[in-house]
Amino acid sequence: MAEDRGTLRAISWFEVFPGLRLFSALRLALRFRALLLAAAALVLVSAGWHATGWLFSDSSNEVLRQHIAANDSWPWDDPIVAPSLGELLSPADWREQSPLLIAWQQMTAPFSAMFDPGITFTQFAYLLTGSLWSLLVWALFGGAISRQAAMMFSRQENVSWKQLIRFVVPRWPAYFVAPLFPIGGVFLMAASLALVGLLLRSGAGLLVAGIFWWLVLFVGFLMAFLLLGLFFGWPLMWGTISAEGTDSFGALSHSYSYVYQRPLQYLLYATSAAVIGWLGWYLVSLFTLWIIDLSDWGVSWGSTAVGLREAVTASESGTMAGYGAQLIRFWTSCLFMLVTAFLISYLWSATTVIYFLLRRLVDGVELDEVFTPEERALHSLPPLKTGADGVSEPADEPEGARQ
């Protein structure tokens, strides 16, 4: 029999189109633990902004009052649902339609506002306090979501709560500090430029500043380089720590390397993730509305539709009916809050997958390679001790370390 040569038997679509692996981010983001972590973080972040607003509530600055009012809400007060297909295709602002960019903008907006040239010191202090609290919360919960996504995507392994805590908590400072290094560098360079600004107060100083203005532009270039890499690369920092178990410097190096070495691939993956994310967001929103509508439909069999509407909207404070109506509205809002939590969960899941794809593209590392402390301990050398003859020998393992 003649050999059948050159016949195409199968196509590995994931190898031909690696971006198809981004669909797995939907599955990762919809895991209940990821949604729960995202929802808890949303509540803690809102609580922090409420506390920060209370600290600065006595300010007479009108712009600051507007900032406080914009952050004076809870996640269940204003639930976000996905737009319909017609709204998505309408000429609206893409930032209002893409779940990936909505979550991205919500997390970066306070930091971006700090770079407004017209900002006052009080406004800056308010934004800095709230932003650092938000970063502290997201460093823990976002790190946990990205670690869970990294393990599920690379090895299809579901980590336990205990494993998740053991991995994320010791690396909490790394998650927190990694995005702050570029910001700190920008502030230091801005302080050096402030000294140049003092020269502009006199004619001779202005002349000196004009001669060396090229240095000012060079410092501005460095600041722009740091902020541009940070704006696009900060989610990859947490994906780096979750996948590699590295520190803040390693996360900073990987994220900037991938952003500036493969900008077009990163843009392609991010755009694909934004489109795929809208699909998942729409399905989650639709399913949530079905849950509420079907629940109301079933209850209305006993109360009638009018009775249900009157019961839910009851506002008699201090009465059993009023408390019951408030509880119904609260639980419904909590269900809607999971839709908002999906945005956050999807952001960390999708950017973690993007990190794996970029890592393989730039460094040639396979997608199933991920750092696990258990394997490092298993394959590491045993502890050594110096024997009586001065020669190193394996130390005795503690009783609890033996299997």
C-alpha positions as CSV (number, residue, x, y, z in Angstrom):
1,M,0.0,0.0,0.0
2,A,1.4,3.4,-0.9
3,E,2.1,5.7,1.9
4,D,-0.3,8.5,2.4
5,R,2.1,11.4,2.5
6,G,1.4,15.1,2.8
7,T,-2.2,14.6,3.9
8,L,-3.5,17.1,6.4
9,R,-5.2,15.1,9.1
10,A,-5.9,17.7,11.8
11,I,-5.4,21.4,12.5
12,S,-4.5,22.6,15.9
13,W,-6.5,25.7,15.9
14,F,-5.1,26.9,19.3
15,E,-1.6,26.8,17.7
16,V,-2.7,28.5,14.5
17,F,-4.7,31.2,16.4
18,P,-3.4,31.4,20.0
19,G,-5.9,34.2,20.7
20,L,-8.6,31.5,20.8
21,R,-7.3,30.5,24.2
22,L,-8.7,33.8,25.5
23,F,-12.1,32.2,25.5
24,S,-10.9,30.2,28.5
25,A,-10.8,33.5,30.4
26,L,-14.6,33.5,30.4
27,R,-14.7,30.1,32.2
28,L,-12.1,31.3,34.6
29,A,-13.9,34.5,35.4
30,L,-17.2,32.8,36.0
31,R,-15.9,30.5,38.7
32,F,-17.9,31.3,41.9
33,R,-14.7,31.8,44.0
34,A,-13.4,34.4,41.5
35,L,-16.8,36.2,41.6
36,L,-16.9,36.0,45.4
37,L,-13.4,37.5,45.7
38,A,-14.2,40.3,43.2
39,A,-17.4,41.1,45.0
40,A,-15.7,41.2,48.4
41,A,-13.0,43.5,47.0
42,L,-15.6,45.8,45.6
43,V,-17.2,46.2,49.0
44,L,-13.9,46.8,50.7
45,V,-12.8,49.3,48.1
46,S,-16.1,51.2,48.4
47,A,-15.7,51.2,52.2
48,G,-12.3,52.7,51.9
49,W,-13.5,55.5,49.7
50,H,-16.3,56.2,52.1
51,A,-13.9,56.5,54.9
52,T,-11.6,58.7,52.9
53,G,-14.5,60.9,51.9
54,W,-15.4,61.2,55.6
55,L,-11.9,62.3,56.4
56,F,-12.0,65.1,53.8
57,S,-15.7,66.0,54.2
58,D,-15.0,69.3,55.9
59,S,-13.1,70.7,52.8
60,S,-14.6,73.7,51.1
61,N,-13.1,72.7,47.8
62,E,-15.9,72.3,45.3
63,V,-13.9,70.0,43.0
64,L,-13.0,67.8,45.9
65,R,-16.6,67.6,47.0
66,Q,-17.5,66.4,43.4
67,H,-14.8,63.7,43.8
68,I,-16.2,62.6,47.1
69,A,-19.8,62.5,45.7
70,A,-18.6,60.4,42.7
71,N,-17.2,57.8,45.1
72,D,-20.0,57.9,47.6
73,S,-21.8,54.8,46.5
74,W,-21.8,51.1,47.2
75,P,-21.5,48.4,44.5
76,W,-25.1,47.4,44.9
77,D,-26.4,51.0,44.6
78,D,-25.7,51.3,40.9
79,P,-25.5,47.9,39.3
80,I,-23.9,47.7,35.8
81,V,-25.4,45.4,33.2
82,A,-24.1,44.7,29.7
83,P,-25.5,46.7,26.8
84,S,-27.6,45.0,24.1
85,L,-26.2,44.1,20.8
86,G,-27.8,47.1,19.2
87,E,-26.3,49.4,21.8
88,L,-22.9,47.7,21.3
89,L,-23.0,48.4,17.6
90,S,-24.2,51.9,18.0
91,P,-21.6,54.7,17.7
92,A,-21.1,55.0,21.4
93,D,-18.0,55.4,23.4
94,W,-16.2,52.0,23.5
95,R,-15.1,52.5,27.1
96,E,-18.8,52.4,28.0
97,Q,-19.4,49.1,26.2
98,S,-16.3,46.9,26.9
99,P,-16.2,45.1,30.3
100,L,-12.4,44.8,30.1
101,L,-12.0,48.6,29.6
102,I,-14.7,49.5,32.2
103,A,-12.8,47.6,34.9
104,W,-9.5,48.9,33.6
105,Q,-10.8,52.5,33.8
106,Q,-12.4,52.1,37.2
107,M,-9.0,51.1,38.7
108,T,-6.8,53.6,36.9
109,A,-9.1,56.7,37.1
110,P,-8.1,57.8,40.6
111,F,-4.4,57.5,39.8
112,S,-4.9,59.3,36.5
113,A,-6.7,62.2,38.2
114,M,-3.6,62.8,40.4
115,F,-1.7,63.9,37.3
116,D,-4.1,66.7,36.6
117,P,-1.9,69.9,36.5
118,G,-4.6,72.0,38.2
119,I,-5.1,69.7,41.2
120,T,-4.8,71.1,44.6
121,F,-2.8,69.5,47.5
122,T,-6.0,68.6,49.3
123,Q,-7.5,66.9,46.2
124,F,-4.2,65.1,45.7
125,A,-4.1,63.9,49.3
126,Y,-7.7,62.6,48.9
127,L,-7.0,60.8,45.7
128,L,-3.7,59.4,46.9
129,T,-5.3,58.0,50.1
130,G,-8.2,56.4,48.4
131,S,-6.0,55.0,45.5
132,L,-3.5,53.4,47.9
133,W,-6.3,51.7,49.8
134,S,-7.8,50.5,46.6
135,L,-4.4,49.2,45.4
136,L,-3.9,47.5,48.8
137,V,-7.3,45.7,48.5
138,W,-6.8,44.7,44.8
139,A,-3.3,43.5,45.5
140,L,-4.8,40.8,47.7
141,F,-8.0,39.9,46.0
142,G,-6.8,40.6,42.4
143,G,-3.7,38.5,43.2
144,A,-5.8,35.6,44.4
145,I,-8.0,35.8,41.3
146,S,-5.0,35.9,38.9
147,R,-3.3,33.0,40.8
148,Q,-6.4,30.8,40.5
149,A,-6.6,31.7,36.8
150,A,-3.0,30.9,36.3
151,M,-3.3,27.4,37.9
152,M,-6.5,26.6,36.0
153,F,-5.3,27.9,32.7
154,S,-1.9,26.2,32.7
155,R,-2.6,22.9,34.5
156,Q,-6.3,22.7,34.9
157,E,-5.8,22.4,38.6
158,N,-8.2,23.9,41.1
159,V,-6.3,25.3,44.0
160,S,-7.8,25.2,47.5
161,W,-8.4,28.2,49.7
162,K,-5.5,27.1,51.9
163,Q,-3.1,26.9,48.9
164,L,-4.4,30.2,47.6
165,I,-3.8,32.0,50.9
166,R,-0.4,30.5,51.3
167,F,0.7,31.7,47.9
168,V,-0.9,35.2,47.8
169,V,-0.5,36.5,51.4
170,P,3.3,36.2,51.5
171,R,3.5,37.9,48.1
172,W,0.9,40.6,49.0
173,P,3.6,43.3,49.3
174,A,5.0,42.4,45.9
175,Y,1.5,42.7,44.3
176,F,1.1,46.0,46.1
177,V,4.5,47.6,45.4
178,A,5.0,46.5,41.8
179,P,2.8,49.3,40.2
180,L,4.1,51.9,42.7
181,F,7.8,51.7,41.5
182,P,7.1,53.6,38.2
183,I,4.8,56.1,40.0
184,G,7.5,56.7,42.6
185,G,10.1,57.2,39.8
186,V,7.8,59.7,38.1
187,F,7.3,61.7,41.3
188,L,11.0,61.9,41.9
189,M,11.7,63.1,38.4
190,A,8.8,65.6,38.7
191,A,10.5,66.9,41.9
192,S,13.7,67.5,40.0
193,L,11.8,69.4,37.3
194,A,10.3,71.5,40.1
195,L,13.8,72.8,40.8
196,V,14.0,73.9,37.2
197,G,10.7,75.6,37.6
198,L,12.2,77.8,40.4
199,L,14.7,79.0,37.8
200,L,11.9,80.5,35.7
201,R,11.2,83.1,38.4
202,S,14.2,85.2,37.2
203,G,15.5,86.3,33.8
204,A,18.9,84.8,34.3
205,G,17.4,81.5,35.6
206,L,15.1,81.5,32.5
207,L,18.2,81.7,30.3
208,V,19.9,78.9,32.1
209,A,16.7,76.8,31.9
210,G,16.5,77.5,28.2
211,I,20.0,76.3,27.6
212,F,19.4,73.0,29.4
213,W,15.8,72.5,28.4
214,W,16.8,69.5,26.4
215,L,17.5,67.8,29.7
216,V,14.0,68.7,30.8
217,L,12.5,67.1,27.7
218,F,14.7,64.0,28.3
219,V,13.3,63.7,31.8
220,G,9.8,64.1,30.4
221,F,10.6,61.3,28.0
222,L,11.5,59.0,30.9
223,M,8.4,59.9,32.7
224,A,6.2,59.2,29.7
225,F,8.1,55.9,29.1
226,L,7.4,54.8,32.7
227,L,3.7,55.9,32.7
228,L,2.9,54.4,29.3
229,G,4.4,51.1,30.3
230,L,2.6,51.2,33.6
231,F,-0.8,52.1,32.1
232,F,-0.7,49.2,29.7
233,G,1.4,46.8,31.7
234,W,0.2,46.9,35.3
235,P,-2.3,44.0,35.0
236,L,0.6,41.9,33.6
237,M,2.6,42.6,36.7
238,W,0.2,40.6,38.8
239,G,0.0,37.9,36.2
240,T,3.7,37.6,36.4
241,I,3.8,37.2,40.2
242,S,0.9,34.7,40.0
243,A,2.6,32.6,37.3
244,E,6.3,32.9,38.3
245,G,6.2,33.5,42.0
246,T,8.6,36.4,41.4
247,D,9.0,39.7,43.3
248,S,8.1,43.2,42.4
249,F,11.2,43.8,40.3
250,G,10.6,40.7,38.3
251,A,7.0,41.7,37.7
252,L,8.1,45.1,36.6
253,S,10.7,43.7,34.2
254,H,8.4,41.2,32.6
255,S,5.5,43.6,32.1
256,Y,7.6,46.4,30.5
257,S,9.4,43.9,28.4
258,Y,6.2,42.5,26.9
259,V,4.5,45.8,26.4
260,Y,7.4,47.4,24.5
261,Q,8.7,44.3,22.7
262,R,5.3,43.0,21.5
263,P,3.0,46.0,21.5
264,L,1.0,44.9,18.4
265,Q,0.4,41.3,19.7
266,Y,-0.5,42.8,23.1
267,L,-3.0,45.1,21.4
268,L,-4.4,42.2,19.4
269,Y,-4.9,40.0,22.5
270,A,-6.4,42.9,24.5
271,T,-8.8,43.7,21.7
272,S,-9.9,40.1,21.4
273,A,-10.3,39.8,25.1
274,A,-12.5,43.0,25.1
275,V,-14.8,41.5,22.5
276,I,-14.9,38.1,24.2
277,G,-15.5,39.8,27.5
278,W,-18.5,41.6,26.2
279,L,-20.0,38.3,25.1
280,G,-19.6,36.8,28.6
281,W,-20.8,40.0,30.2
282,Y,-23.9,40.0,28.0
283,L,-24.7,36.4,28.9
284,V,-24.1,36.9,32.6
285,S,-26.4,40.0,32.6
286,L,-29.1,38.2,30.6
287,F,-29.0,35.2,32.9
288,T,-29.2,37.5,36.0
289,L,-32.3,39.2,34.5
290,W,-33.8,35.8,33.9
291,I,-33.2,34.8,37.5
292,I,-35.0,38.0,38.8
293,D,-37.8,37.9,36.3
294,L,-38.6,34.2,36.8
295,S,-38.4,34.6,40.6
296,D,-40.9,37.5,40.4
297,W,-43.1,35.5,38.0
298,G,-43.3,32.6,40.4
299,V,-43.9,34.8,43.5
300,S,-46.6,36.8,41.6
301,W,-48.7,33.6,41.4
302,G,-49.4,34.1,45.1
303,S,-49.2,37.8,45.4
304,T,-50.3,39.0,41.9
305,A,-47.9,41.3,40.0
306,V,-49.4,44.4,41.5
307,G,-49.1,43.1,45.0
308,L,-45.4,42.1,44.4
309,R,-44.6,45.5,43.0
310,E,-46.2,47.2,46.0
311,A,-44.5,44.9,48.5
312,V,-41.0,45.5,47.0
313,T,-41.4,49.2,46.8
314,A,-42.8,49.5,50.4
315,S,-41.0,52.3,52.2
316,E,-42.6,52.3,55.6
317,S,-39.6,52.8,57.8
318,G,-39.5,51.1,61.2
319,T,-42.2,48.5,60.2
320,M,-41.8,44.8,59.4
321,A,-43.1,45.5,55.9
322,G,-40.5,48.2,55.4
323,Y,-37.7,46.0,56.6
324,G,-38.8,43.1,54.4
325,A,-38.9,45.4,51.3
326,Q,-35.4,46.6,52.1
327,L,-34.1,43.1,52.4
328,I,-35.7,42.1,49.1
329,R,-34.1,45.1,47.4
330,F,-30.8,44.3,49.1
331,W,-30.6,40.7,47.9
332,T,-31.6,41.7,44.4
333,S,-28.9,44.3,44.4
334,C,-26.4,41.7,45.6
335,L,-27.3,39.5,42.7
336,F,-26.7,42.4,40.3
337,M,-23.4,43.1,42.1
338,L,-22.1,39.7,40.9
339,V,-22.5,41.1,37.4
340,T,-20.2,44.0,38.3
341,A,-17.9,41.5,40.0
342,F,-17.7,39.6,36.7
343,L,-16.0,42.7,35.2
344,I,-13.3,42.6,37.8
345,S,-12.9,38.8,37.7
346,Y,-12.7,38.9,33.9
347,L,-10.0,41.6,33.9
348,W,-7.6,39.5,36.1
349,S,-8.5,36.3,34.3
350,A,-8.1,37.7,30.8
351,T,-4.8,39.6,31.6
352,T,-3.4,36.4,33.2
353,V,-4.1,34.4,30.0
354,I,-2.6,37.3,28.0
355,Y,0.5,37.1,30.1
356,F,0.9,33.4,29.4
357,L,0.4,34.0,25.6
358,L,3.0,36.9,25.6
359,R,5.4,34.8,27.7
360,R,5.4,32.0,25.1
361,L,5.8,34.5,22.3
362,V,8.7,36.4,23.8
363,D,10.5,33.9,26.0
364,G,9.4,30.6,24.4
365,V,8.0,29.2,27.7
366,E,5.2,26.7,27.3
367,L,1.7,27.5,28.5
368,D,1.6,24.7,31.1
369,E,4.6,26.0,33.0
370,V,3.7,27.7,36.2
371,F,5.5,28.2,39.6
372,T,4.3,26.1,42.5
373,P,6.0,26.3,45.9
374,E,5.2,22.6,46.5
375,E,7.2,21.4,43.5
376,R,10.1,23.7,44.3
377,A,10.3,22.2,47.8
378,L,10.1,18.7,46.4
379,H,12.9,19.1,44.0
380,S,15.2,21.4,46.1
381,L,18.3,20.1,47.8
382,P,18.0,19.0,51.4
383,P,19.3,21.2,54.1
384,L,23.0,20.6,54.9
385,K,25.0,20.6,58.2
386,T,28.6,20.3,59.0
387,G,29.6,16.9,60.3
388,A,32.1,16.0,63.0
389,D,34.8,15.6,60.3
390,G,34.1,19.0,58.9
391,V,32.4,17.7,55.8
392,S,28.9,18.8,54.8
393,E,26.2,16.2,55.1
394,P,22.3,16.2,54.8
395,A,20.7,17.6,57.9
396,D,18.1,15.6,59.7
397,E,14.6,16.6,58.6
398,P,12.1,17.8,61.3
399,E,9.6,15.1,62.2
400,G,6.7,17.1,60.8
401,A,8.5,17.5,57.4
402,R,8.5,13.8,56.7
403,Q,5.7,12.4,54.6
